[in-house]
Amino acid sequence: MGKVLRVDFRAKVQADHRTYFPFHLTDEGDFELHRVRVGIQGRFLKDFEFEVEREINEEASDWLNLDRETVGFPWRDVYVNYRHFRRFQFQIGKFKMPFGLEQLTGPTKLDFIYRSRTGNELQPGRAQGIMLHGRPLNRGLGYQFGLFRTDGEKAAITEVINDVGDRAHLFTGVRTFAGRVIANPFRLAPVPEVFKDIQVGGAFTSTSVPEGLYSLRGRTTSKDIFFRHIFVRGERRRLGAEFQWTPGRFSVKSEFVHVQEERQKQGFAGEDLPNLIERGWYVSGTCILTGQKYADRDEPSKEFLFGRGLGAIELAGRVEGVRWGSAGEHIGRPSRSPRAANVLAASDRAITLGINWYWNRHFKVQLNGIREKLEDPTRVPIIGEHVYWTRLLRVQFIM
């Protein structure tokens, strides 16, 4: 409507097929209608941007007579952004907290089918809040600082509240302050062009966690729990570092996350316990064989069939690890008790290899193979097995 209003309608559909070795049952089964999202994006009076997006895969599963997919938080991004001053923008509503390169990358633009264990288990995700952000210095520097009502959906606990199976979500952290700063250190430096798009960044969150079994948990790719919630109370603090480089047809990305959760008066006699420490990291790389690679997307040089090309074909690989354990001096023997002074460590290391095919800007097909190795032989999906393979196929459509 001229310069007054612009509204774009969006749809995202992702369907997954997976197999496991050794075979074990999962809640999702072999086939999953992973995402069916619809929404709008737009701009009002040039200075106001808005987005409303909702997950409807429960309804879509019913329409298609598929196994019903449970969606914990159907409303995704719902926010308004005021952008009159480009270097000082203000955003309010529900959106992703400013923490994590991988978590802040949209699901349709990921190099792999699933985010890393670090991105899924240690980073906060969406929450309701307000945020000040901008990209000054000719976009060579970026900042995001916000105050949020909770510690994000990733840290929430789902509980069954009645015999029918209805579920409620309990947010484990309240009044979270989060911040992130990114920079392109060589953007204006007299260095070869290939180094100018190197991006580095750091982020943090700080939240208050009430007393209870509210620690972060650890899950495998198949969502099997290898580290359960333990008793915590006090502050939960995250620190994160990130790196991204996209030289030509290649890309390199890496993150490291350190989480510290206090356990004030959580001992059997009411004494303070050593903090719970969670750490995660990953290093990933991609190489596009046909097509063109950009920092935020891949594109075919010629589309498949109608463009008389192969589309864009990309190889991808990632190594990663996450670990839970106690901080400082370890008191007593290691234990799996939720009130243990010396928490028995648990970790998950994984290697992912994949190939991505971009037919055109609407269709993408991904194939991934994941090998995971769990540290604790008793906290595994199948007793006696600590190495697991997952094979994944995803077909994606966006418009």
C-alpha positions as CSV (number, residue, x, y, z in Angstrom):
1,M,0.0,0.0,0.0
2,G,2.4,2.6,-1.3
3,K,4.9,3.7,1.4
4,V,2.4,3.2,4.2
5,L,2.3,-0.6,4.6
6,R,4.0,-3.7,3.2
7,V,2.9,-7.2,4.2
8,D,4.7,-10.4,3.0
9,F,3.1,-13.8,3.6
10,R,5.6,-16.5,4.6
11,A,5.4,-20.3,4.8
12,K,8.0,-22.9,5.9
13,V,7.5,-26.7,5.6
14,Q,10.1,-29.2,6.7
15,A,9.6,-33.0,6.6
16,D,12.1,-35.4,8.1
17,H,12.8,-39.1,7.8
18,R,15.3,-40.7,10.2
19,T,16.8,-44.1,11.1
20,Y,18.9,-45.1,14.1
21,F,21.6,-47.7,14.7
22,P,21.4,-49.4,17.1
23,F,17.6,-49.2,16.6
24,H,15.6,-47.7,19.5
25,L,12.2,-46.1,19.8
26,T,11.7,-42.4,19.9
27,D,8.7,-40.1,20.4
28,E,8.8,-38.8,16.9
29,G,9.1,-42.1,15.1
30,D,10.8,-42.5,11.7
31,F,8.9,-39.8,9.9
32,E,8.2,-36.3,11.3
33,L,6.5,-33.3,9.9
34,H,9.1,-31.2,11.7
35,R,7.9,-27.7,10.9
36,V,4.8,-26.2,9.3
37,R,4.9,-22.5,10.0
38,V,2.9,-19.7,8.5
39,G,3.2,-16.0,9.2
40,I,3.6,-12.4,8.0
41,Q,6.4,-10.0,7.9
42,G,6.2,-6.4,6.9
43,R,6.9,-2.7,7.4
44,F,4.6,0.2,8.5
45,L,5.4,3.9,7.8
46,K,9.0,2.9,6.9
47,D,10.1,3.0,10.6
48,F,8.2,0.0,12.0
49,E,9.0,-3.6,11.1
50,F,6.9,-6.4,12.4
51,E,6.7,-10.2,12.2
52,V,4.1,-12.8,13.4
53,E,4.8,-16.5,12.9
54,R,2.9,-19.6,14.2
55,E,3.7,-23.3,14.2
56,I,0.7,-25.3,12.8
57,N,2.2,-28.7,12.4
58,E,-0.3,-30.2,15.0
59,E,-3.2,-29.1,12.8
60,A,-1.3,-30.2,9.6
61,S,-0.7,-33.6,11.1
62,D,-4.4,-34.0,11.7
63,W,-5.3,-32.9,8.2
64,L,-2.8,-35.3,6.6
65,N,-3.8,-38.2,9.0
66,L,-0.2,-38.4,10.4
67,D,0.9,-39.0,13.9
68,R,0.1,-35.9,15.9
69,E,3.2,-33.7,16.5
70,T,3.3,-32.0,19.9
71,V,4.3,-28.3,19.7
72,G,5.4,-26.8,23.0
73,F,5.3,-23.2,21.9
74,P,3.2,-22.7,18.8
75,W,3.6,-18.9,18.6
76,R,7.2,-18.2,17.4
77,D,8.3,-14.7,16.6
78,V,5.8,-12.0,17.4
79,Y,7.4,-8.6,17.6
80,V,7.6,-5.0,16.5
81,N,10.9,-3.3,15.7
82,Y,11.3,0.5,15.6
83,R,14.1,1.4,13.1
84,H,14.0,5.2,12.6
85,F,17.5,5.5,13.9
86,R,19.4,2.6,12.2
87,R,22.2,2.5,14.7
88,F,19.8,2.5,17.7
89,Q,16.8,0.3,17.0
90,F,14.2,-0.9,19.6
91,Q,12.4,-4.2,19.5
92,I,9.6,-5.5,21.7
93,G,7.6,-8.7,21.8
94,K,8.6,-12.4,21.6
95,F,11.8,-13.2,19.7
96,K,15.1,-15.0,20.1
97,M,17.4,-13.8,22.9
98,P,20.7,-12.4,21.6
99,F,22.9,-15.4,22.3
100,G,24.4,-17.9,19.9
101,L,25.4,-17.7,16.3
102,E,23.7,-21.0,15.4
103,Q,20.6,-20.3,17.5
104,L,20.1,-16.9,15.8
105,T,20.3,-18.5,12.4
106,G,16.9,-19.3,11.0
107,P,15.9,-23.0,10.6
108,T,15.7,-22.8,6.9
109,K,19.2,-21.4,6.5
110,L,21.1,-24.0,8.7
111,D,24.0,-25.9,7.1
112,F,22.8,-29.1,8.9
113,I,19.4,-30.6,9.6
114,Y,19.7,-30.2,13.3
115,R,21.5,-27.6,15.4
116,S,24.4,-28.8,17.5
117,R,23.9,-30.1,21.0
118,T,25.4,-26.8,22.2
119,G,22.8,-24.8,20.2
120,N,19.9,-26.9,21.3
121,E,20.7,-27.6,25.0
122,L,22.8,-24.6,26.3
123,Q,21.5,-21.6,24.3
124,P,18.2,-19.9,25.5
125,G,16.0,-19.5,22.4
126,R,12.9,-17.3,22.4
127,A,11.5,-15.2,25.2
128,Q,9.3,-12.2,25.7
129,G,11.2,-9.0,26.2
130,I,12.6,-5.7,24.9
131,M,15.9,-5.2,23.1
132,L,18.1,-2.3,22.0
133,H,20.2,-3.2,18.9
134,G,22.1,-1.7,16.0
135,R,25.0,-2.0,13.5
136,P,27.2,1.2,13.7
137,L,30.6,1.8,12.1
138,N,29.4,1.0,8.6
139,R,28.0,-2.3,9.9
140,G,31.4,-3.3,11.1
141,L,30.1,-3.5,14.6
142,G,26.8,-4.9,15.9
143,Y,25.3,-5.0,19.4
144,Q,22.1,-6.4,21.0
145,F,21.2,-5.8,24.7
146,G,17.8,-6.9,26.1
147,L,15.8,-7.6,29.2
148,F,13.5,-10.7,29.1
149,R,10.8,-12.2,31.3
150,T,12.2,-15.7,31.3
151,D,15.4,-17.6,30.5
152,G,14.0,-18.8,27.1
153,E,12.1,-21.7,25.8
154,K,15.1,-24.0,25.5
155,A,15.5,-23.9,29.3
156,A,11.8,-24.5,30.0
157,I,10.6,-27.8,31.6
158,T,7.5,-29.6,30.3
159,E,5.3,-31.3,32.9
160,V,2.2,-33.5,32.6
161,I,-0.5,-31.9,34.7
162,N,-3.4,-34.4,34.5
163,D,-4.4,-38.0,33.6
164,V,-5.4,-36.9,30.1
165,G,-1.8,-36.0,29.3
166,D,-2.1,-32.3,29.1
167,R,1.2,-30.5,29.5
168,A,2.3,-27.2,31.0
169,H,5.6,-25.4,30.6
170,L,7.6,-24.1,33.5
171,F,10.2,-21.5,32.8
172,T,13.2,-22.1,35.0
173,G,14.7,-18.6,34.9
174,V,13.2,-15.2,35.5
175,R,14.2,-11.6,34.6
176,T,17.0,-12.4,32.2
177,F,19.5,-9.8,31.0
178,A,21.2,-10.8,27.8
179,G,23.8,-9.1,25.5
180,R,25.7,-9.8,22.4
181,V,28.4,-7.9,20.5
182,I,29.8,-8.9,17.0
183,A,32.5,-7.3,14.9
184,N,34.2,-7.6,11.6
185,P,37.7,-6.7,12.7
186,F,39.2,-6.6,9.2
187,R,36.4,-4.8,7.5
188,L,38.2,-1.5,7.1
189,A,41.8,-2.8,7.4
190,P,44.2,-3.0,4.5
191,V,44.1,-6.8,4.2
192,P,43.2,-9.1,1.3
193,E,39.5,-9.1,0.5
194,V,39.2,-12.8,1.6
195,F,39.7,-11.8,5.2
196,K,37.2,-8.9,5.3
197,D,34.1,-10.9,6.1
198,I,35.6,-12.6,9.2
199,Q,33.2,-12.1,12.1
200,V,33.8,-12.6,15.8
201,G,31.5,-12.1,18.7
202,G,30.8,-12.6,22.3
203,A,27.5,-12.9,24.3
204,F,26.2,-13.4,27.9
205,T,23.0,-14.0,29.8
206,S,22.3,-13.7,33.5
207,T,19.1,-15.0,35.2
208,S,17.8,-15.9,38.6
209,V,16.7,-19.6,39.0
210,P,14.4,-20.6,41.9
211,E,15.0,-23.7,44.0
212,G,14.1,-27.0,42.4
213,L,15.1,-29.6,39.7
214,Y,15.6,-26.8,37.3
215,S,19.1,-27.2,35.9
216,L,19.7,-27.5,32.2
217,R,19.5,-31.1,30.9
218,G,21.5,-33.0,28.3
219,R,19.9,-34.7,25.3
220,T,21.2,-36.6,22.3
221,T,20.1,-36.0,18.7
222,S,17.3,-38.5,19.2
223,K,16.2,-36.5,22.3
224,D,17.2,-39.3,24.7
225,I,18.3,-37.7,28.0
226,F,21.8,-38.5,29.1
227,F,21.9,-35.9,31.9
228,R,18.8,-35.2,33.9
229,H,17.8,-32.0,35.8
230,I,19.4,-31.6,39.2
231,F,18.7,-29.3,42.1
232,V,19.9,-25.7,41.6
233,R,19.2,-22.3,43.2
234,G,20.7,-18.9,42.5
235,E,22.2,-17.4,39.3
236,R,22.5,-19.1,35.9
237,R,25.2,-17.4,33.8
238,R,26.1,-18.1,30.2
239,L,29.2,-16.9,28.3
240,G,29.6,-17.5,24.6
241,A,32.2,-16.9,21.9
242,E,31.6,-17.2,18.2
243,F,33.5,-17.1,14.9
244,Q,32.3,-17.0,11.3
245,W,34.3,-16.8,8.0
246,T,32.9,-17.2,4.5
247,P,35.8,-17.1,2.0
248,G,34.4,-17.7,-1.5
249,R,32.8,-21.2,-1.8
250,F,33.8,-22.2,1.7
251,S,32.6,-21.4,5.2
252,V,33.9,-22.0,8.7
253,K,31.9,-21.5,11.9
254,S,32.6,-22.2,15.5
255,E,31.1,-21.5,19.0
256,F,32.0,-22.1,22.6
257,V,29.5,-21.8,25.4
258,H,30.1,-21.9,29.2
259,V,27.2,-22.1,31.6
260,Q,27.4,-21.9,35.4
261,E,24.5,-22.7,37.7
262,E,24.6,-22.0,41.4
263,R,23.4,-24.6,43.9
264,Q,22.8,-22.5,47.0
265,K,21.7,-24.6,50.1
266,Q,21.0,-27.6,47.9
267,G,23.0,-30.2,50.0
268,F,21.3,-32.8,52.1
269,A,22.1,-30.7,55.2
270,G,21.2,-27.4,53.5
271,E,24.8,-26.5,52.7
272,D,25.9,-24.8,49.4
273,L,27.2,-27.2,46.7
274,P,29.8,-26.6,44.0
275,N,28.3,-24.9,40.9
276,L,27.1,-27.1,38.1
277,I,29.1,-26.4,34.9
278,E,28.0,-27.1,31.4
279,R,30.2,-26.5,28.4
280,G,29.7,-27.0,24.7
281,W,31.5,-26.3,21.5
282,Y,31.4,-27.0,17.8
283,V,33.5,-26.4,14.7
284,S,31.8,-26.7,11.3
285,G,32.7,-26.2,7.7
286,T,31.0,-26.2,4.3
287,C,32.1,-26.3,0.7
288,I,29.8,-25.5,-2.2
289,L,30.5,-27.5,-5.3
290,T,28.1,-26.0,-7.7
291,G,26.4,-22.6,-7.3
292,Q,27.3,-19.6,-5.2
293,K,27.9,-19.2,-1.4
294,Y,27.1,-16.1,0.6
295,A,27.5,-15.4,4.4
296,D,23.7,-16.0,5.0
297,R,22.6,-18.2,2.1
298,D,23.5,-20.5,-0.8
299,E,22.2,-20.0,-4.3
300,P,22.2,-22.1,-7.5
301,S,24.0,-20.5,-10.4
302,K,21.5,-22.3,-12.5
303,E,18.3,-23.8,-11.1
304,F,17.7,-27.6,-11.5
305,L,15.7,-28.6,-14.7
306,F,14.2,-25.3,-15.8
307,G,17.4,-23.4,-15.4
308,R,19.2,-26.4,-17.1
309,G,21.6,-26.7,-14.2
310,L,22.2,-29.0,-11.2
311,G,21.2,-26.4,-8.6
312,A,23.6,-25.8,-5.8
313,I,25.3,-28.8,-4.2
314,E,27.2,-28.3,-0.9
315,L,29.2,-30.6,1.4
316,A,29.2,-30.0,5.1
317,G,30.9,-31.4,8.2
318,R,30.8,-30.6,12.0
319,V,32.5,-31.9,15.1
320,E,31.1,-31.0,18.5
321,G,30.9,-31.8,22.2
322,V,28.9,-31.0,25.3
323,R,29.7,-31.9,29.0
324,W,28.0,-31.6,32.4
325,G,30.0,-31.7,35.7
326,S,30.9,-30.0,39.0
327,A,33.0,-26.9,39.4
328,G,36.0,-26.3,41.6
329,E,37.3,-29.0,44.0
330,H,35.4,-32.2,43.8
331,I,34.1,-33.2,47.2
332,G,33.6,-37.0,47.8
333,R,33.0,-39.7,45.2
334,P,31.2,-38.8,42.0
335,S,27.5,-39.5,42.1
336,R,24.4,-39.3,39.9
337,S,22.3,-38.0,42.8
338,P,20.5,-34.7,42.0
339,R,22.0,-33.3,45.3
340,A,25.6,-34.7,44.8
341,A,28.4,-32.4,45.8
342,N,30.6,-34.1,43.1
343,V,28.3,-34.6,40.1
344,L,29.3,-37.5,37.9
345,A,30.3,-36.0,34.6
346,A,28.3,-36.8,31.4
347,S,29.2,-35.8,27.9
348,D,28.2,-36.3,24.3
349,R,30.6,-36.0,21.4
350,A,29.3,-36.1,17.8
351,I,30.5,-35.9,14.2
352,T,28.1,-34.9,11.5
353,L,28.6,-35.3,7.7
354,G,26.1,-33.9,5.2
355,I,25.2,-32.9,1.7
356,N,22.8,-30.2,0.8
357,W,21.0,-29.7,-2.5
358,Y,19.4,-26.4,-3.3
359,W,17.1,-27.0,-6.2
360,N,16.1,-23.3,-6.3
361,R,15.3,-20.6,-3.7
362,H,12.2,-22.5,-2.6
363,F,13.3,-26.2,-2.3
364,K,16.2,-27.7,-0.4
365,V,17.0,-31.3,0.3
366,Q,19.5,-32.3,3.1
367,L,21.1,-35.6,3.9
368,N,23.0,-36.0,7.2
369,G,24.8,-38.8,9.0
370,I,25.6,-38.3,12.7
371,R,27.8,-40.4,15.0
372,E,27.5,-39.8,18.8
373,K,29.5,-41.2,21.6
374,L,28.2,-40.9,25.2
375,E,30.6,-40.9,28.2
376,D,28.4,-42.4,31.0
377,P,27.7,-46.1,30.1
378,T,24.5,-46.1,32.3
379,R,22.9,-42.9,31.0
380,V,22.3,-44.2,27.4
381,P,19.3,-45.2,25.4
382,I,20.4,-48.9,25.2
383,I,22.5,-50.3,28.1
384,G,25.8,-51.5,26.9
385,E,25.8,-49.3,23.8
386,H,27.6,-45.9,24.0
387,V,28.0,-45.2,20.2
388,Y,24.9,-44.3,18.2
389,W,24.3,-43.5,14.5
390,T,21.5,-41.3,13.1
391,R,20.7,-41.0,9.4
392,L,18.5,-38.0,8.5
393,L,16.8,-36.9,5.3
394,R,14.9,-33.5,5.1
395,V,12.9,-32.0,2.4
396,Q,12.3,-28.2,2.8
397,F,9.9,-25.8,1.1
398,I,9.8,-22.1,1.9
399,M,8.0,-19.1,0.3
